[in-house]
Amino acid sequence: MKVLAAMSGGVDSAVAAARAAEAGHDVTGIHLALSRNPQSYRSGARGCCTIEDSNDARRAADVIGIPFYVWDLSERFHEDVVEDFMDEYAAGRTPNPCLRCNEKIKFAAVLDRALGLGFDAVATGHYAQLRTGADGLIEMHRAVDHGKDQSYVLGVLTQDQLAHSLFPLGDSEKTSVREEAAERGLLVAHKPDSHDICFIADGDNAGWLREKLGDRAPNHGGDIVDQGTGEVLGQHEGTVGFTIGQRKGLRIGRPAPDGKPRFVLDIEPVSGTVTVGPRDGLRIDRIAGIRARWCGSVPTRLEGTVQLRAHGAEHRAVVIVRDDEVDIELQDPAEGIAPGQAAVIYEGTRVVGSATIAATDRVGV
Amino acid sequence: MTVYLDHAATTPMLPAAVEAVTTQLVTTGNPSSLHASGRHARRVVEESRETIAQALNCRPGEVVFTSGGTESDNLALKGLFWARLTEGEDRLRILTTSVEHHAVLDPLDWLAEHEGAVVEQLPVDSAGRLDLAALREAIDRDPGSVALISVMWANNEVGTVQPITEVVAIAAEHGIPVHTDAVQAVGSVPVDFAGSGVDALTLTGHKVGGPYGVGALVIRREVEVTPLVHGGGQERDIRSGTIDTPAIAGFAAAVELAVKQQAEHAERVSALRDDLVRRVQEVVPDARLNGDPGGKLPGNAHLTFPGCEGDSLLMLLDARGIECSTGSACSAGVPQPSHVLLAMGASDEEARSSLRFSLGHTSTQSDVDALADAIGPVVERARAARR
């Protein structure tokens, strides 16, 4: 096959490209330039958008012995991922930009262009496994290395996208991938993993949002209200600094009557009201999901598990599907779940699909 | 078989230049040393200087060896600007064109940001040719405030040859020094330093069949220039640093040959170029030729392919062993739409849909044939990738 290997400059995508080449595919490496101004990321940057990362990817391609190019997707990335991220926060939701990037950039813009140019598939360094099911459809399963499993951020991919994807690392442990990189002479063998949102260079998400959103809602002050009594406990200077489940930095002068810590339970973007209460108030057991996407055939009702954040726990759940919406009943309640996050639905290790969380119900409500 | 159509980026070294370099590489002697070995090396350097002077019609003492085009441009622009400042404190304006190479635009940006220079990028027409009326107007506004003018001899992307004679004539009315970046011009079109009347001229080795890392600034003896690199006082104290005898010997051999063969080369290569354009347009009728059809470098074919990403075309051709350029400056690792095409009035979209094919001394008919065979399917593919 003619394979386009997306190379971030990290160890995983380098080994994935090397494995694809070794498997006999005709591999071309590309690095996606996603920042409109990479120079601003020169110092202290993490993630995958810096000039150094581009050079690391190029050197890995040299060692593997494959052609290498840089594709400028900065405009698309800004429109589809960065602006969406800001819009979602402005609406009081908590999006996951990595899922969005996979859905709109890596397995859409890049894949479409690759197919048009005559490639058969795109290979990435994601930890997930692809198998052909009994029905002939491509199934995506959790990676062998559960600690590194990235099937969650791939839960937005459709059958057509999966049919043109390669994840050569799905059957490997991260430690062995690093060892293999060293054996292959890849200079990125010991490069640290990236963890943060790639377009927020210093990892200060709240600060970045404050600066970028400026006067846009909901970044205005409001009351901090007690869930039980409705009493106004204090004021804050902007809802952007808060996330559901947050405990620290609430700056409430008085302790709760029962002496227990209080958590952010709800953020109302329009009024600016932040509701706080005891930890129990964070527990939810019902989720309404929108924008459902399915990896294969569309279920109507299934008993499986859902995962609600990257590297989060699995919750046993019953999922009812109505068109592109889902109702999820959690048998194991979850805590601190915010609208905008993705619920990825599994049956065993297989990813069935995903939905964006629109609303949640607290336990007992 | 590689089909190399990127001679404007760099061109293969001429055998005579390779020989000159290798001969000197195994010969010991610092040209600044006073003993026999030093004198021998110095003689090679001075003969090289004389060879280049003869080829370009300048005096040997006007040839200042540098590390290449970028250094020569920096030396000319900063050196002339500072030297002119010491003559008159209010001479802060630098006039240039909007289609210069980054080796000119970036030092000028730096001078504007750090040294108070007022840089005016003069407009060009749709063929990339400097608007002389705009130059005249900019000078007439306040002739005494203009420190220098820098206009490239020929454009590296679209190949347009600039009206240097006219620029010099206008500048001469007010005694304003003129620098020209002739990196792409030497060996391709006639370049006569004294005849042109410019005060400073940039050239580089690897564009004329010489080695990398060596070039020269030809600068009139009467013109003051402030040095940028201080050290041992080599090169008339304008450019210190141990003189690179092998590189200079190879550079001179290449300049000599390239200039001697210029007319014949231009005739042969422009015929190939015209055939390339004609046959590409036969297969891709909406492909548009950019630049000045009447005044263009002989080896340059810069084409816009509507509906295609230049990056896609380059990659698809590269996979078939055909090497060209998107002509875009790669600023900070991210391909930017060419400032040259934008200045010529192209849209962002058009600028991103363009390729530069550049032919040189090793180009043959079979190179053109290979491109003519490949371009149809490649354009079709690139268009499919956009849908």
Chai-1 contact restraints between the chains, C-beta under 6 A:
chainA,res_idxA,chainB,res_idxB,connection_type,confidence,min_distance_angstrom,max_distance_angstrom,comment,restraint_id
A,A33,B,V334,contact,1.0,0.0,6.0,A-B,restraint_1
A,P38,B,A332,contact,1.0,0.0,6.0,A-B,restraint_2
A,P38,B,G333,contact,1.0,0.0,6.0,A-B,restraint_3
A,Q39,B,A332,contact,1.0,0.0,6.0,A-B,restraint_4
A,I51,B,G333,contact,1.0,0.0,6.0,A-B,restraint_5
A,S54,B,G333,contact,1.0,0.0,6.0,A-B,restraint_6
A,Y69,B,M315,contact,1.0,0.0,6.0,A-B,restraint_7
A,D72,B,V334,contact,1.0,0.0,6.0,A-B,restraint_8
A,D72,B,P335,contact,1.0,0.0,6.0,A-B,restraint_9
A,R113,B,A385,contact,1.0,0.0,6.0,A-B,restraint_10
A,G116,B,A384,contact,1.0,0.0,6.0,A-B,restraint_11
A,G116,B,A385,contact,1.0,0.0,6.0,A-B,restraint_12
A,L117,B,S312,contact,1.0,0.0,6.0,A-B,restraint_13
A,L117,B,R381,contact,1.0,0.0,6.0,A-B,restraint_14
A,L117,B,A385,contact,1.0,0.0,6.0,A-B,restraint_15
A,G118,B,R381,contact,1.0,0.0,6.0,A-B,restraint_16
